[in-house]
Amino acid sequence: MNATFSRLAALALLLLLPPLDAREPQTSPPPAQQTIRARALGVPFDGTPGALNSITDVTGVEVGYTTLIRGEGKLEVGKGPVRTGVTAILPRGRASIDDPVYAGYFSLNGNGEMTGTAWIEESGFLEGPLMITNTHSVGVVRDATISWRVAHGGPDPTGFAWSLPVVAETWDGYLNDVNGFHIKPEDVANALDTARPGPITEGSVGGGTGMICFEFKGGTGTASRVLDKKSGGYVIGALVQANCGRRAQLTIAGVPVGKEITENSVFSREAGSIIIVIATDAPLLPHQLKRLARRASLGLARTGSVSGNGSGDLFLAFSTANPHVTDPVSPTYSVTTVPNDRMDPIFTATVQAVEEAIVNALVANQSMTGRDNHHVDALPHERVRELLKKYNRLQ
């Protein structure tokens, strides 16, 4: 069975499920978020994190969420249960509208969607915010992002108002009424309007609300690394929407956690995806950022994923250095860049940050029950600590 057929089969199953009595889903608050992160469990990660250990350690980057959790019980298409959301990343904050960043894109496995990448490949620019949501909400998120940009930014200096926004997705249909199309334009605007620098919430928030990772509750995670002065002192941050992997694959700091915690697995085959966003203040050109995006694959591999046939593993890296490089008046402009032969520390930091971001997405989570009472366990903290100790990896 190929990936396209398996995804279509899953969608067909959702449509055939019988409805309940007509009733509106009740809005309920999101589950309480875990305040603990992976380092607090004693996971011995490599590298030096930033002050927040977050993508927002890169100056200028802002993140916002809309999280939708309402209803429970049996699926009633169009009414719930709802377990979904939207994540917004603004590379330069509000200035992202008028000041693009250099960017590079890489697809490790392409059973997924990230709009706007053709123009990134062609131009080397990420223009505007980067959005992440569920598979069937890419269209509304894309259109609403254009509307938001038009309302907030107006035409460019040449008089044109146009946009090719980047919107990425992973599938949350095991827990969410994904065919109910619950993401609305106002939810997109809210994620953009609430984007802020500083600490960000992880786990079942934003686009990560209904996601499953290594058959534990997955979702949104972040981490960062700071290079020493000899290597430039640059900051590299990662944010993931983690929805990938089989239980037996999960590896944390070299420990085969998934092989040790086997109960209550969810799927019979690979059924997920992951979006990885890398931000840095290192002055890198588009071809160098594409190289950086490729290194996200190695951070993912450290957690055990093999990037299965049905997985959409799509990665994007951007640099907040070199502002104001699209001035249409100047016939030329100058940029700064890191020589290729000095990029190894940046590659290393990227791999480390991605690995930790994925584990944070698991640790900062709680169990969730969604449509048709489908239940997904959170990663059990004490079991992880016991296994780290058993394998002499507890920090």
Disulfide bonds with the S-S distance in Angstrom:
none
